[in-house]
Amino acid sequence: MILWLALSMAPVAWGEIGLPAGVQKMTFEVDGVQREALVYIPASAKTADTPVVFAFHGHGGSARNALRSFAMNEHWPEAISVYMQGLPTRGELTDHAGRRDGWQAKAGDEQDRDLKFFDAVLARLKKGYRVDARRIYATGHSNGGGFTYLLWLTRGEVFAAVAPSAAVATYAQQLTPKSVMHIAGERDPLVKFAWQTKMMETLRHLNVCQAEGQPWGEHGIKYDSASGTPVVTWIFSGGHELDRSALPWMVKFFKEHPAH
């Protein structure tokens, strides 16, 4: 079971503020349900092979939250960045009534509505723009980090690397090796740091990483792998929030790790 946890930031309504330059709202119909995403498209995406980064909000968050928090359109303006909107989802530790927006917990939940949504978004991007299939990435915080792990499990062949934050996945042993950066707060009161520590150890074992890592960025340790799938553990002193100091390093990590 993945832990689906509330993001402390409250949702923001779609129409309250304008969108940054280059960001547009796209709508999709998935099994008869209208879904929405905010998508940043660089001007060069029609003419040059372009990387794509998906960034997923936490439980109780929104696409606008993710756009502001991850801001991949600012950190990596040459890439397409996608901020999809979740639907009301029952949380495991919070929101048991399922009133707040989030992502499916495991394969088969909610008729795989969110996996189908992801497939629809990627298909449209590939149809309309020159998506670089060797440079597709995913990140997400809390519930969104859990969904990032689920995408790794179910759509692993799509992604070159992933970077979940404040999340764990009990099916980690079923994952196939992939470059990963895991972001964890030492004082996280929801996704306990001990749980995330075990997750990071599992990832290092999965990727057959070297026992000793090297400092990487302000809070990171990079563990190299003979297979070319390193693990970066980014551990900061905070709680259950996205460490925004990690974002430039996340982009650096993505840029350094296209698909083999």
FIKOLZA-1660 file (N, C-alpha, C; in steps of 0.1 Angstrom, whole numbers, plus 5000, padded with zeros to 4 digits):
% residues 260
   i   px   py   pz ch aa at
   1 5008 4988 5000  A  M  N
   1 5000 5000 5000  A  M CA
   1 5009 5012 5000  A  M  C
   2 5006 5022 4991  A  I  N
   2 5013 5034 4991  A  I CA
   2 5006 5044 5001  A  I  C
   3 5013 5052 5008  A  L  N
   3 5007 5061 5017  A  L CA
   3 5003 5074 5009  A  L  C
   4 4990 5077 5010  A  W  N
   4 4985 5089 5003  A  W CA
   4 4982 5099 5013  A  W  C
   5 4989 5110 5013  A  L  N
   5 4989 5119 5024  A  L CA
   5 4986 5133 5019  A  L  C
   6 4981 5141 5029  A  A  N
   6 4976 5154 5025  A  A CA
   6 4988 5164 5024  A  A  C
   7 4987 5172 5014  A  L  N
   7 4997 5183 5012  A  L CA
   7 4991 5195 5020  A  L  C
   8 5000 5201 5028  A  S  N
   8 4995 5212 5037  A  S CA
   8 4989 5224 5029  A  S  C
   9 4994 5226 5017  A  M  N
   9 4989 5238 5009  A  M CA
   9 4975 5235 5004  A  M  C
  10 4966 5245 5007  A  A  N
  10 4952 5244 5002  A  A CA
  10 4951 5245 4987  A  A  C
  11 4941 5239 4981  A  P  N
  11 4939 5240 4967  A  P CA
  11 4937 5255 4963  A  P  C
  12 4940 5258 4950  A  V  N
  12 4937 5271 4945  A  V CA
  12 4928 5270 4933  A  V  C
  13 4917 5277 4932  A  A  N
  13 4908 5276 4921  A  A CA
  13 4915 5280 4908  A  A  C
  14 4910 5273 4897  A  W  N
  14 4917 5275 4884  A  W CA
  14 4917 5290 4880  A  W  C
  15 4906 5297 4882  A  G  N
  15 4905 5311 4876  A  G CA
  15 4910 5322 4884  A  G  C
  16 4916 5320 4896  A  E  N
  16 4919 5331 4905  A  E CA
  16 4931 5339 4900  A  E  C
  17 4940 5333 4893  A  I  N
  17 4952 5341 4889  A  I CA
  17 4955 5337 4874  A  I  C
  18 4961 5346 4867  A  G  N
  18 4965 5343 4853  A  G CA
  18 4977 5333 4853  A  G  C
  19 4979 5328 4841  A  L  N
  19 4989 5318 4839  A  L CA
  19 5002 5324 4834  A  L  C
  20 5014 5319 4838  A  P  N
  20 5026 5324 4833  A  P CA
  20 5027 5323 4818  A  P  C
  21 5036 5330 4812  A  A  N
  21 5038 5330 4798  A  A CA
  21 5042 5316 4794  A  A  C
  22 5036 5311 4783  A  G  N
  22 5039 5298 4778  A  G CA
  22 5031 5287 4784  A  G  C
  23 5023 5290 4794  A  V  N
  23 5015 5279 4801  A  V CA
  23 5000 5280 4796  A  V  C
  24 4995 5269 4793  A  Q  N
  24 4981 5268 4788  A  Q CA
  24 4974 5257 4795  A  Q  C
  25 4960 5258 4796  A  K  N
  25 4952 5248 4801  A  K CA
  25 4948 5239 4790  A  K  C
  26 4950 5226 4792  A  M  N
  26 4945 5216 4782  A  M CA
  26 4934 5207 4789  A  M  C
  27 4924 5203 4781  A  T  N
  27 4914 5195 4787  A  T CA
  27 4914 5182 4779  A  T  C
  28 4910 5171 4786  A  F  N
  28 4910 5158 4781  A  F CA
  28 4897 5151 4786  A  F  C
  29 4892 5142 4778  A  E  N
  29 4880 5134 4782  A  E CA
  29 4886 5119 4784  A  E  C
  30 4885 5114 4796  A  V  N
  30 4890 5101 4800  A  V CA
  30 4878 5093 4806  A  V  C
  31 4874 5083 4799  A  D  N
  31 4863 5075 4803  A  D CA
  31 4851 5083 4806  A  D  C
  32 4848 5093 4798  A  G  N
  32 4836 5102 4800  A  G CA
  32 4838 5113 4810  A  G  C
  33 4850 5114 4816  A  V  N
  33 4852 5124 4827  A  V CA
  33 4862 5135 4821  A  V  C
  34 4858 5148 4823  A  Q  N
  34 4867 5158 4818  A  Q CA
  34 4879 5160 4828  A  Q  C
  35 4891 5159 4823  A  R  N
  35 4903 5161 4831  A  R CA
  35 4910 5173 4825  A  R  C
  36 4918 5180 4834  A  E  N
  36 4925 5192 4830  A  E CA
  36 4940 5191 4834  A  E  C
  37 4948 5198 4827  A  A  N
  37 4962 5199 4830  A  A CA
  37 4967 5213 4826  A  A  C
  38 4977 5218 4833  A  L  N
  38 4984 5230 4829  A  L CA
  38 4997 5226 4823  A  L  C
  39 5000 5231 4811  A  V  N
  39 5011 5226 4803  A  V CA
  39 5019 5238 4799  A  V  C
  40 5032 5238 4802  A  Y  N
  40 5041 5248 4796  A  Y CA
  40 5048 5243 4784  A  Y  C
  41 5047 5250 4773  A  I  N
  41 5052 5246 4760  A  I CA
  41 5063 5256 4756  A  I  C
  42 5075 5253 4755  A  P  N
  42 5085 5262 4750  A  P CA
  42 5083 5265 4735  A  P  C
  43 5087 5276 4730  A  A  N
  43 5085 5280 4716  A  A CA
  43 5092 5270 4707  A  A  C
  44 5102 5264 4711  A  S  N
  44 5110 5255 4702  A  S CA
  44 5104 5241 4701  A  S  C
  45 5093 5238 4708  A  A  N
  45 5089 5224 4709  A  A CA
  45 5083 5219 4696  A  A  C
  46 5080 5228 4687  A  K  N
  46 5075 5223 4674  A  K CA
  46 5086 5220 4664  A  K  C
  47 5098 5225 4667  A  T  N
  47 5109 5223 4657  A  T CA
  47 5121 5216 4662  A  T  C
  48 5122 5214 4676  A  A  N
  48 5134 5207 4681  A  A CA
  48 5129 5196 4691  A  A  C
  49 5137 5185 4692  A  D  N
  49 5134 5175 4701  A  D CA
  49 5134 5180 4715  A  D  C
  50 5123 5178 4723  A  T  N
  50 5121 5185 4735  A  T CA
  50 5119 5176 4747  A  T  C
  51 5126 5177 4758  A  P  N
  51 5123 5169 4770  A  P CA
  51 5109 5173 4776  A  P  C
  52 5104 5164 4784  A  V  N
  52 5091 5166 4791  A  V CA
  52 5093 5162 4805  A  V  C
  53 5088 5171 4814  A  V  N
  53 5088 5168 4829  A  V CA
  53 5073 5168 4834  A  V  C
  54 5068 5157 4840  A  F  N
  54 5055 5157 4846  A  F CA
  54 5058 5160 4861  A  F  C
  55 5050 5169 4867  A  A  N
  55 5051 5172 4881  A  A CA
  55 5037 5171 4888  A  A  C
  56 5036 5163 4898  A  F  N
  56 5023 5159 4904  A  F CA
  56 5021 5165 4918  A  F  C
  57 5010 5172 4919  A  H  N
  57 5006 5178 4933  A  H CA
  57 5003 5167 4943  A  H  C
  58 5003 5171 4956  A  G  N
  58 5000 5161 4966  A  G CA
  58 4985 5161 4968  A  G  C
  59 4980 5152 4978  A  H  N
  59 4966 5150 4981  A  H CA
  59 4961 5163 4987  A  H  C
  60 4950 5169 4981  A  G  N
  60 4945 5181 4986  A  G CA
  60 4951 5193 4978  A  G  C
  61 4960 5191 4969  A  G  N
  61 4967 5201 4962  A  G CA
  61 4960 5203 4948  A  G  C
  62 4967 5210 4939  A  S  N
  62 4961 5213 4926  A  S CA
  62 4972 5214 4916  A  S  C
  63 4968 5215 4903  A  A  N
  63 4978 5217 4893  A  A CA
  63 4984 5231 4894  A  A  C
  64 4977 5240 4899  A  R  N
  64 4983 5254 4901  A  R CA
  64 4993 5253 4912  A  R  C
  65 4990 5246 4923  A  N  N
  65 5000 5244 4933  A  N CA
  65 5013 5238 4928  A  N  C
  66 5011 5228 4920  A  A  N
  66 5023 5221 4914  A  A CA
  66 5031 5231 4905  A  A  C
  67 5024 5238 4897  A  L  N
  67 5030 5248 4888  A  L CA
  67 5038 5258 4896  A  L  C
  68 5033 5263 4907  A  R  N
  68 5040 5272 4915  A  R CA
  68 5052 5266 4923  A  R  C
  69 5049 5254 4928  A  S  N
  69 5059 5247 4937  A  S CA
  69 5071 5242 4929  A  S  C
  70 5068 5234 4918  A  F  N
  70 5079 5228 4911  A  F CA
  70 5085 5238 4901  A  F  C
  71 5076 5246 4895  A  A  N
  71 5081 5257 4886  A  A CA
  71 5092 5252 4876  A  A  C
  72 5089 5240 4870  A  M  N
  72 5098 5235 4860  A  M CA
  72 5099 5244 4848  A  M  C
  73 5089 5252 4845  A  N  N
  73 5089 5261 4834  A  N CA
  73 5099 5272 4837  A  N  C
  74 5103 5274 4849  A  E  N
  74 5114 5284 4852  A  E CA
  74 5127 5277 4854  A  E  C
  75 5128 5266 4860  A  H  N
  75 5140 5259 4862  A  H CA
  75 5146 5252 4850  A  H  C
  76 5137 5248 4841  A  W  N
  76 5141 5242 4828  A  W CA
  76 5132 5247 4817  A  W  C
  77 5133 5259 4813  A  P  N
  77 5124 5265 4803  A  P CA
  77 5125 5259 4789  A  P  C
  78 5135 5251 4786  A  E  N
  78 5137 5245 4773  A  E CA
  78 5128 5232 4773  A  E  C
  79 5123 5227 4784  A  A  N
  79 5115 5215 4785  A  A CA
  79 5100 5218 4785  A  A  C
  80 5092 5209 4780  A  I  N
  80 5078 5209 4782  A  I CA
  80 5076 5205 4797  A  I  C
  81 5067 5212 4804  A  S  N
  81 5064 5208 4818  A  S CA
  81 5049 5207 4819  A  S  C
  82 5045 5196 4827  A  V  N
  82 5031 5192 4827  A  V CA
  82 5026 5191 4842  A  V  C
  83 5015 5198 4845  A  Y  N
  83 5010 5198 4859  A  Y CA
  83 4995 5194 4858  A  Y  C
  84 4993 5181 4860  A  M  N
  84 4980 5175 4858  A  M CA
  84 4971 5177 4871  A  M  C
  85 4958 5178 4869  A  Q  N
  85 4949 5180 4880  A  Q CA
  85 4943 5166 4885  A  Q  C
  86 4944 5163 4898  A  G  N
  86 4938 5151 4903  A  G CA
  86 4923 5152 4905  A  G  C
  87 4917 5142 4910  A  L  N
  87 4903 5141 4913  A  L CA
  87 4901 5137 4927  A  L  C
  88 4889 5139 4933  A  P  N
  88 4886 5135 4947  A  P CA
  88 4890 5120 4949  A  P  C
  89 4898 5118 4959  A  T  N
  89 4904 5105 4961  A  T CA
  89 4905 5102 4976  A  T  C
  90 4901 5091 4981  A  R  N
  90 4902 5087 4995  A  R CA
  90 4917 5086 4999  A  R  C
  91 4921 5093 5010  A  G  N
  91 4934 5091 5015  A  G CA
  91 4935 5080 5025  A  G  C
  92 4947 5075 5027  A  E  N
  92 4949 5064 5037  A  E CA
  92 4950 5069 5051  A  E  C
  93 4957 5081 5053  A  L  N
  93 4959 5086 5066  A  L CA
  93 4951 5099 5068  A  L  C
  94 4947 5105 5058  A  T  N
  94 4939 5118 5059  A  T CA
  94 4928 5117 5048  A  T  C
  95 4917 5125 5050  A  D  N
  95 4906 5126 5041  A  D CA
  95 4901 5113 5037  A  D  C
  96 4896 5105 5047  A  H  N
  96 4891 5092 5045  A  H CA
  96 4878 5092 5037  A  H  C
  97 4871 5104 5037  A  A  N
  97 4859 5105 5029  A  A CA
  97 4862 5108 5014  A  A  C
  98 4874 5111 5011  A  G  N
  98 4878 5113 4997  A  G CA
  98 4872 5126 4991  A  G  C
  99 4873 5137 4998  A  R  N
  99 4867 5149 4993  A  R CA
  99 4878 5157 4986  A  R  C
 100 4890 5155 4988  A  R  N
 100 4901 5163 4982  A  R CA
 100 4908 5156 4970  A  R  C
 101 4913 5164 4962  A  D  N
 101 4919 5159 4949  A  D CA
 101 4932 5152 4951  A  D  C
 102 4934 5141 4944  A  G  N
 102 4946 5133 4945  A  G CA
 102 4947 5123 4934  A  G  C
 103 4955 5113 4936  A  W  N
 103 4959 5103 4926  A  W CA
 103 4956 5089 4931  A  W  C
 104 4953 5080 4921  A  Q  N
 104 4951 5066 4925  A  Q CA
 104 4963 5060 4932  A  Q  C
 105 4960 5051 4942  A  A  N
 105 4970 5045 4950  A  A CA
 105 4978 5034 4944  A  A  C
 106 4972 5026 4936  A  K  N
 106 4979 5014 4930  A  K CA
 106 4972 5011 4917  A  K  C
 107 4979 5002 4910  A  A  N
 107 4973 4998 4897  A  A CA
 107 4960 4991 4899  A  A  C
 108 4950 4995 4891  A  G  N
 108 4937 4990 4892  A  G CA
 108 4927 4998 4900  A  G  C
 109 4932 5007 4909  A  D  N
 109 4923 5016 4917  A  D CA
 109 4916 5025 4907  A  D  C
 110 4904 5029 4911  A  E  N
 110 4896 5039 4904  A  E CA
 110 4896 5036 4889  A  E  C
 111 4895 5023 4885  A  Q  N
 111 4895 5020 4871  A  Q CA
 111 4908 5025 4863  A  Q  C
 112 4918 5027 4871  A  D  N
 112 4931 5033 4865  A  D CA
 112 4929 5046 4858  A  D  C
 113 4920 5054 4864  A  R  N
 113 4916 5067 4858  A  R CA
 113 4928 5076 4856  A  R  C
 114 4938 5076 4865  A  D  N
 114 4949 5086 4865  A  D CA
 114 4960 5081 4855  A  D  C
 115 4962 5067 4855  A  L  N
 115 4971 5062 4845  A  L CA
 115 4966 5065 4831  A  L  C
 116 4953 5063 4829  A  K  N
 116 4947 5066 4815  A  K CA
 116 4949 5081 4812  A  K  C
 117 4947 5089 4822  A  F  N
 117 4948 5104 4820  A  F CA
 117 4963 5107 4816  A  F  C
 118 4972 5101 4823  A  F  N
 118 4986 5103 4819  A  F CA
 118 4989 5099 4805  A  F  C
 119 4984 5087 4801  A  D  N
 119 4985 5082 4787  A  D CA
 119 4980 5092 4777  A  D  C
 120 4968 5098 4780  A  A  N
 120 4962 5107 4771  A  A CA
 120 4970 5120 4770  A  A  C
 121 4975 5125 4781  A  V  N
 121 4983 5137 4780  A  V CA
 121 4996 5135 4772  A  V  C
 122 5003 5124 4775  A  L  N
 122 5015 5121 4767  A  L CA
 122 5012 5119 4752  A  L  C
 123 5002 5112 4749  A  A  N
 123 4998 5110 4735  A  A CA
 123 4996 5123 4728  A  A  C
 124 4989 5132 4734  A  R  N
 124 4986 5145 4728  A  R CA
 124 4999 5153 4726  A  R  C
 125 5008 5153 4736  A  L  N
 125 5021 5160 4734  A  L CA
 125 5029 5154 4723  A  L  C
 126 5029 5141 4722  A  K  N
 126 5037 5135 4711  A  K CA
 126 5030 5138 4697  A  K  C
 127 5018 5139 4697  A  K  N
 127 5011 5143 4684  A  K CA
 127 5013 5157 4680  A  K  C
 128 5014 5166 4690  A  G  N
 128 5015 5180 4687  A  G CA
 128 5029 5186 4687  A  G  C
 129 5038 5179 4693  A  Y  N
 129 5052 5185 4695  A  Y CA
 129 5062 5175 4693  A  Y  C
 130 5075 5179 4692  A  R  N
 130 5086 5170 4690  A  R CA
 130 5091 5165 4704  A  R  C
 131 5084 5156 4710  A  V  N
 131 5088 5151 4723  A  V CA
 131 5100 5142 4721  A  V  C
 132 5110 5144 4729  A  D  N
 132 5122 5136 4729  A  D CA
 132 5119 5123 4738  A  D  C
 133 5117 5112 4732  A  A  N
 133 5113 5100 4739  A  A CA
 133 5124 5095 4749  A  A  C
 134 5136 5099 4747  A  R  N
 134 5147 5095 4756  A  R CA
 134 5148 5105 4768  A  R  C
 135 5140 5115 4769  A  R  N
 135 5141 5125 4779  A  R CA
 135 5127 5128 4785  A  R  C
 136 5120 5118 4790  A  I  N
 136 5107 5121 4797  A  I CA
 136 5109 5117 4812  A  I  C
 137 5105 5126 4820  A  Y  N
 137 5107 5125 4835  A  Y CA
 137 5095 5128 4843  A  Y  C
 138 5095 5123 4855  A  A  N
 138 5084 5126 4864  A  A CA
 138 5089 5129 4878  A  A  C
 139 5081 5138 4885  A  T  N
 139 5084 5141 4899  A  T CA
 139 5070 5144 4905  A  T  C
 140 5070 5144 4918  A  G  N
 140 5057 5146 4925  A  G CA
 140 5060 5146 4940  A  G  C
 141 5051 5153 4947  A  H  N
 141 5053 5154 4962  A  H CA
 141 5042 5147 4969  A  H  C
 142 5045 5139 4980  A  S  N
 142 5036 5133 4988  A  S CA
 142 5027 5123 4980  A  S  C
 143 5014 5125 4979  A  N  N
 143 5006 5117 4971  A  N CA
 143 5011 5117 4956  A  N  C
 144 5015 5128 4952  A  G  N
 144 5021 5130 4938  A  G CA
 144 5034 5122 4937  A  G  C
 145 5042 5121 4948  A  G  N
 145 5054 5113 4947  A  G CA
 145 5050 5098 4947  A  G  C
 146 5040 5094 4954  A  G  N
 146 5035 5081 4953  A  G CA
 146 5031 5077 4939  A  G  C
 147 5024 5087 4933  A  F  N
 147 5019 5084 4919  A  F CA
 147 5031 5083 4909  A  F  C
 148 5042 5091 4912  A  T  N
 148 5054 5090 4904  A  T CA
 148 5060 5076 4905  A  T  C
 149 5060 5070 4917  A  Y  N
 149 5064 5056 4919  A  Y CA
 149 5055 5047 4912  A  Y  C
 150 5042 5049 4912  A  L  N
 150 5033 5041 4904  A  L CA
 150 5035 5041 4889  A  L  C
 151 5038 5053 4884  A  L  N
 151 5041 5054 4870  A  L CA
 151 5054 5047 4867  A  L  C
 152 5064 5047 4876  A  W  N
 152 5076 5039 4874  A  W CA
 152 5073 5024 4873  A  W  C
 153 5064 5020 4882  A  L  N
 153 5060 5006 4881  A  L CA
 153 5052 5002 4869  A  L  C
 154 5043 5010 4865  A  T  N
 154 5034 5007 4854  A  T CA
 154 5037 5012 4840  A  T  C
 155 5045 5023 4840  A  R  N
 155 5049 5029 4827  A  R CA
 155 5064 5031 4827  A  R  C
 156 5071 5022 4833  A  G  N
 156 5086 5024 4835  A  G CA
 156 5093 5026 4822  A  G  C
 157 5089 5020 4811  A  E  N
 157 5096 5021 4799  A  E CA
 157 5095 5035 4793  A  E  C
 158 5086 5044 4798  A  V  N
 158 5084 5057 4793  A  V CA
 158 5095 5067 4798  A  V  C
 159 5099 5064 4811  A  F  N
 159 5107 5075 4818  A  F CA
 159 5122 5072 4818  A  F  C
 160 5130 5082 4816  A  A  N
 160 5144 5082 4817  A  A CA
 160 5148 5082 4832  A  A  C
 161 5142 5090 4840  A  A  N
 161 5145 5091 4854  A  A CA
 161 5133 5097 4862  A  A  C
 162 5132 5095 4875  A  V  N
 162 5121 5101 4883  A  V CA
 162 5127 5107 4896  A  V  C
 163 5119 5116 4902  A  A  N
 163 5124 5122 4914  A  A CA
 163 5112 5124 4924  A  A  C
 164 5108 5114 4931  A  P  N
 164 5097 5115 4941  A  P CA
 164 5101 5123 4953  A  P  C
 165 5092 5130 4959  A  S  N
 165 5094 5137 4972  A  S CA
 165 5084 5132 4982  A  S  C
 166 5089 5129 4994  A  A  N
 166 5080 5126 5006  A  A CA
 166 5070 5115 5003  A  A  C
 167 5076 5104 4998  A  A  N
 167 5067 5092 4994  A  A CA
 167 5074 5079 4995  A  A  C
 168 5066 5069 4997  A  V  N
 168 5071 5055 4997  A  V CA
 168 5062 5046 4989  A  V  C
 169 5067 5034 4985  A  A  N
 169 5060 5025 4978  A  A CA
 169 5063 5011 4983  A  A  C
 170 5053 5003 4988  A  T  N
 170 5056 4990 4993  A  T CA
 170 5059 4980 4983  A  T  C
 171 5056 4983 4970  A  Y  N
 171 5059 4974 4959  A  Y CA
 171 5073 4977 4953  A  Y  C
 172 5082 4984 4960  A  A  N
 172 5095 4988 4955  A  A CA
 172 5102 4976 4949  A  A  C
 173 5101 4964 4955  A  Q  N
 173 5108 4953 4950  A  Q CA
 173 5104 4949 4935  A  Q  C
 174 5093 4954 4931  A  Q  N
 174 5088 4951 4918  A  Q CA
 174 5093 4960 4907  A  Q  C
 175 5099 4971 4911  A  L  N
 175 5104 4981 4902  A  L CA
 175 5116 4976 4894  A  L  C
 176 5118 4981 4882  A  T  N
 176 5130 4978 4875  A  T CA
 176 5140 4989 4876  A  T  C
 177 5153 4987 4876  A  P  N
 177 5163 4997 4878  A  P CA
 177 5161 5010 4869  A  P  C
 178 5162 5021 4876  A  K  N
 178 5160 5034 4869  A  K CA
 178 5167 5045 4877  A  K  C
 179 5173 5055 4870  A  S  N
 179 5179 5066 4877  A  S CA
 179 5168 5073 4886  A  S  C
 180 5171 5076 4898  A  V  N
 180 5161 5081 4907  A  V CA
 180 5167 5091 4917  A  V  C
 181 5160 5101 4920  A  M  N
 181 5164 5111 4931  A  M CA
 181 5152 5111 4940  A  M  C
 182 5155 5108 4953  A  H  N
 182 5144 5107 4963  A  H CA
 182 5147 5119 4973  A  H  C
 183 5136 5127 4975  A  I  N
 183 5137 5139 4984  A  I CA
 183 5130 5136 4997  A  I  C
 184 5136 5137 5008  A  A  N
 184 5130 5134 5021  A  A CA
 184 5133 5144 5032  A  A  C
 185 5123 5148 5040  A  G  N
 185 5125 5157 5051  A  G CA
 185 5128 5148 5064  A  G  C
 186 5138 5152 5072  A  E  N
 186 5141 5144 5084  A  E CA
 186 5131 5145 5094  A  E  C
 187 5122 5155 5094  A  R  N
 187 5112 5157 5104  A  R CA
 187 5098 5156 5098  A  R  C
 188 5097 5148 5088  A  D  N
 188 5084 5146 5081  A  D CA
 188 5074 5139 5091  A  D  C
 189 5063 5145 5095  A  P  N
 189 5054 5139 5105  A  P CA
 189 5044 5130 5098  A  P  C
 190 5043 5130 5085  A  L  N
 190 5033 5121 5078  A  L CA
 190 5040 5109 5072  A  L  C
 191 5048 5111 5062  A  V  N
 191 5056 5100 5056  A  V CA
 191 5069 5099 5065  A  V  C
 192 5068 5091 5075  A  K  N
 192 5079 5091 5085  A  K CA
 192 5093 5089 5078  A  K  C
 193 5103 5096 5083  A  F  N
 193 5116 5096 5078  A  F CA
 193 5121 5082 5078  A  F  C
 194 5118 5074 5088  A  A  N
 194 5123 5060 5089  A  A CA
 194 5117 5052 5077  A  A  C
 195 5105 5055 5073  A  W  N
 195 5099 5048 5062  A  W CA
 195 5107 5051 5049  A  W  C
 196 5109 5064 5048  A  Q  N
 196 5116 5069 5036  A  Q CA
 196 5131 5064 5035  A  Q  C
 197 5137 5063 5047  A  T  N
 197 5151 5058 5048  A  T CA
 197 5151 5044 5042  A  T  C
 198 5141 5036 5046  A  K  N
 198 5140 5022 5041  A  K CA
 198 5138 5022 5026  A  K  C
 199 5130 5031 5022  A  M  N
 199 5127 5032 5007  A  M CA
 199 5140 5035 5000  A  M  C
 200 5148 5045 5005  A  M  N
 200 5160 5048 4998  A  M CA
 200 5170 5037 4998  A  M  C
 201 5171 5029 5009  A  E  N
 201 5179 5018 5009  A  E CA
 201 5175 5007 4999  A  E  C
 202 5162 5006 4997  A  T  N
 202 5157 4996 4988  A  T CA
 202 5161 5001 4973  A  T  C
 203 5160 5013 4971  A  L  N
 203 5163 5019 4958  A  L CA
 203 5178 5016 4955  A  L  C
 204 5186 5018 4964  A  R  N
 204 5201 5016 4962  A  R CA
 204 5204 5002 4959  A  R  C
 205 5197 4993 4966  A  H  N
 205 5199 4978 4964  A  H CA
 205 5193 4975 4950  A  H  C
 206 5182 4980 4947  A  L  N
 206 5175 4977 4934  A  L CA
 206 5185 4981 4922  A  L  C
 207 5191 4993 4923  A  N  N
 207 5199 4998 4913  A  N CA
 207 5214 4993 4914  A  N  C
 208 5217 4984 4923  A  V  N
 208 5230 4979 4925  A  V CA
 208 5240 4990 4926  A  V  C
 209 5238 4999 4936  A  C  N
 209 5246 5011 4937  A  C CA
 209 5259 5008 4946  A  C  C
 210 5269 5016 4944  A  Q  N
 210 5281 5015 4953  A  Q CA
 210 5277 5018 4967  A  Q  C
 211 5284 5012 4976  A  A  N
 211 5281 5013 4990  A  A CA
 211 5283 5027 4995  A  A  C
 212 5293 5034 4990  A  E  N
 212 5297 5047 4995  A  E CA
 212 5292 5057 4984  A  E  C
 213 5285 5068 4989  A  G  N
 213 5281 5078 4980  A  G CA
 213 5290 5090 4981  A  G  C
 214 5288 5100 4972  A  Q  N
 214 5295 5112 4971  A  Q CA
 214 5286 5124 4973  A  Q  C
 215 5290 5134 4980  A  P  N
 215 5282 5146 4982  A  P CA
 215 5278 5152 4968  A  P  C
 216 5265 5156 4968  A  W  N
 216 5260 5161 4955  A  W CA
 216 5249 5172 4958  A  W  C
 217 5254 5184 4956  A  G  N
 217 5245 5195 4960  A  G CA
 217 5244 5198 4974  A  G  C
 218 5235 5207 4978  A  E  N
 218 5235 5211 4992  A  E CA
 218 5231 5200 5002  A  E  C
 219 5222 5191 4998  A  H  N
 219 5217 5181 5007  A  H CA
 219 5218 5167 5001  A  H  C
 220 5224 5165 4990  A  G  N
 220 5223 5153 4983  A  G CA
 220 5236 5144 4985  A  G  C
 221 5233 5131 4984  A  I  N
 221 5244 5121 4983  A  I CA
 221 5241 5113 4970  A  I  C
 222 5250 5112 4961  A  K  N
 222 5248 5104 4949  A  K CA
 222 5256 5091 4950  A  K  C
 223 5248 5080 4947  A  Y  N
 223 5253 5066 4947  A  Y CA
 223 5254 5061 4933  A  Y  C
 224 5266 5060 4928  A  D  N
 224 5267 5056 4914  A  D CA
 224 5264 5041 4913  A  D  C
 225 5261 5037 4900  A  S  N
 225 5257 5024 4897  A  S CA
 225 5264 5019 4884  A  S  C
 226 5269 5007 4884  A  A  N
 226 5275 5001 4873  A  A CA
 226 5266 5001 4861  A  A  C
 227 5253 5000 4863  A  S  N
 227 5243 4999 4852  A  S CA
 227 5240 5013 4847  A  S  C
 228 5245 5024 4853  A  G  N
 228 5242 5037 4848  A  G CA
 228 5229 5042 4854  A  G  C
 229 5224 5036 4865  A  T  N
 229 5211 5041 4871  A  T CA
 229 5214 5045 4885  A  T  C
 230 5220 5057 4887  A  P  N
 230 5224 5061 4901  A  P CA
 230 5212 5064 4909  A  P  C
 231 5214 5065 4922  A  V  N
 231 5204 5070 4932  A  V CA
 231 5210 5082 4939  A  V  C
 232 5202 5092 4939  A  V  N
 232 5205 5104 4947  A  V CA
 232 5195 5105 4959  A  V  C
 233 5200 5105 4971  A  T  N
 233 5192 5107 4983  A  T CA
 233 5194 5122 4987  A  T  C
 234 5183 5129 4987  A  W  N
 234 5183 5143 4990  A  W CA
 234 5176 5145 5004  A  W  C
 235 5183 5147 5014  A  I  N
 235 5178 5147 5028  A  I CA
 235 5180 5161 5034  A  I  C
 236 5169 5167 5037  A  F  N
 236 5169 5181 5043  A  F CA
 236 5163 5181 5056  A  F  C
 237 5164 5192 5064  A  S  N
 237 5161 5192 5078  A  S CA
 237 5146 5195 5080  A  S  C
 238 5138 5197 5070  A  G  N
 238 5124 5200 5072  A  G CA
 238 5115 5189 5074  A  G  C
 239 5102 5192 5072  A  G  N
 239 5092 5182 5074  A  G CA
 239 5085 5177 5062  A  G  C
 240 5072 5178 5061  A  H  N
 240 5064 5173 5050  A  H CA
 240 5061 5184 5040  A  H  C
 241 5072 5190 5035  A  E  N
 241 5071 5200 5024  A  E CA
 241 5081 5197 5013  A  E  C
 242 5078 5203 5002  A  L  N
 242 5088 5202 4991  A  L CA
 242 5100 5211 4993  A  L  C
 243 5112 5205 4993  A  D  N
 243 5124 5213 4995  A  D CA
 243 5127 5220 4981  A  D  C
 244 5124 5232 4980  A  R  N
 244 5126 5239 4967  A  R CA
 244 5140 5241 4964  A  R  C
 245 5149 5240 4974  A  S  N
 245 5164 5241 4970  A  S CA
 245 5168 5228 4962  A  S  C
 246 5160 5218 4962  A  A  N
 246 5163 5206 4955  A  A CA
 246 5160 5207 4940  A  A  C
 247 5152 5217 4936  A  L  N
 247 5147 5217 4922  A  L CA
 247 5157 5220 4912  A  L  C
 248 5166 5229 4913  A  P  N
 248 5177 5231 4903  A  P CA
 248 5185 5218 4902  A  P  C
 249 5187 5211 4913  A  W  N
 249 5195 5199 4913  A  W CA
 249 5187 5188 4906  A  W  C
 250 5174 5188 4908  A  M  N
 250 5166 5178 4901  A  M CA
 250 5167 5180 4886  A  M  C
 251 5167 5192 4882  A  V  N
 251 5168 5195 4867  A  V CA
 251 5182 5190 4863  A  V  C
 252 5192 5193 4870  A  K  N
 252 5206 5188 4867  A  K CA
 252 5206 5173 4866  A  K  C
 253 5200 5166 4875  A  F  N
 253 5199 5152 4875  A  F CA
 253 5192 5147 4863  A  F  C
 254 5181 5153 4860  A  F  N
 254 5173 5148 4848  A  F CA
 254 5182 5151 4835  A  F  C
 255 5188 5162 4834  A  K  N
 255 5196 5165 4822  A  K CA
 255 5208 5155 4820  A  K  C
 256 5213 5151 4832  A  E  N
 256 5225 5141 4831  A  E CA
 256 5220 5127 4828  A  E  C
 257 5207 5124 4828  A  H  N
 257 5203 5110 4828  A  H CA
 257 5192 5108 4818  A  H  C
 258 5195 5109 4805  A  P  N
 258 5185 5105 4794  A  P CA
 258 5184 5090 4795  A  P  C
 259 5174 5085 4788  A  A  N
 259 5172 5070 4787  A  A CA
 259 5184 5064 4780  A  A  C
 260 5187 5052 4783  A  H  N
 260 5198 5045 4776  A  H CA
 260 5194 5041 4762  A  H  C
% end
